[in-house]
Amino acid sequence: MPHLLTAPVQIPVPGGKVIDEYVGGVATATSHMSVAKMIAPAGWEEPFQSPEFEEVTVVLRGTVLVECDGERFEVHAGQSIVTAKGERVRYSVGPEGAEYVAICTPAFSPELVNREE
């Protein structure tokens, strides 16, 4: 049966990034998939991680920079990128910031992201 979700849950994060989770561990107590919209300010970046989930990133506005296996990808509005489970990856955004959607399977969780400190 369909489940109408009327509003995302906003998840606070440091660095000025806004996460609106529509489906996932916080919004719907779902562990098999997460869907979230992100708005990241200019200069936002996060540390490298080796997540235990596959991630599809769809860029709506701006540019998301993805570093993986020694390569750097510029993902512009209208483009997407898929990163595999276990890949060492780092996300940041271009000088204009970015708005994008992240879809993770299984769902994103702090325990599965394996961020490097």
N, C-alpha and C positions, 0 to 999 in steps of 0.2 A: 504494500500500500504506500502511496506517496506520502512524504513528510514535507509540509510547507514550513520553511524556515523564514521567519519574518525579519530577522536582523542578525548581522554577524556579532560575534563577541570580540571586542577590542582587547588585544593582549599588549600590555605595556612592555616596552623594551628600551634599553639605553640607546643613546646616540640620535634621538629624534625620529627614528623609524616608527611608522604606525603599521600594526598588523591587525587586519580584520579577518578573523577566522569564521568561515561559513560552515565548514564541516571539519571535524577533527576531535582530538582529545578534549579540548576545552569547550568548544561550542556544542558538540553533540555526543560526547563520550564515545566517539568512534575511533577504533584503532587500526582499521584496514585502509583508511584513506583520509587525507586532509586536503582542504581547498581553502586558500587564504589570499586576500589581496593585500599587497604591501605598498606603502608609499615611503620612499627613502629620500632624505634630503641630500643635496649636493655634498659630495665628499664622504658619504656613509660607506663603511666597509666593515666586514666581520673577519674573524680569524679563519684560518684553514680548518676544515672539518673532513671527516670520513664517515658520512652518514650511512646508517643501516636501512636506507630506503632509496628508491628511485625518485627523482624529482624532475618535473616538467615545469619550466619557467616560461611564461608567456608575457612579453613586454608590451604594455599598453601605451606608455609614454616615456620618453627619455631613453637612456642606455644602461643596461646591466652588463657589468664586466665579470666574466667568469674565467678564473684561472684553474687549469686542471692538467696534470701530467706535463707541466712545462709549457703549455700553450695558453694563450690568452685570447678569449673570444669576446667580441663586442656584439651584444645582442640588442638590436635597435627596435623601436616601436614597430609592431606588426610581425616581429620575428619571435621564435621560441628556441629553447635549447633543452635537451634531455641529458641529465647526468645519472650515471648508474650507481646502484648500491655499492658502497665500499670505495668509490673513487675519492681521492683526496682533492677537495675542491674549495675554492674561496670565491665569495660573491662580494662585489662592490658596485658602486654606480658612478656614472659620468658626472661632469661638472654641473649639469642641469638637474641632477637628481633623477628619479625614475618611479614609475608606478607599474606594478606587475602582479601577476597571479602565479602562485606556486601551488602545484598539485603533487602530493607525496603519497607513495604507496610502499609499505604501510604508512600510516599517518605519522607526521612529524611529532616528535616528542624530545624533550631535553635529554632523555636517557639514550636515545638512538642517534643523536646528531654527532656525537664524538668530536666536539670542538677542541682545537689545540689552544692551550693557554699561553 
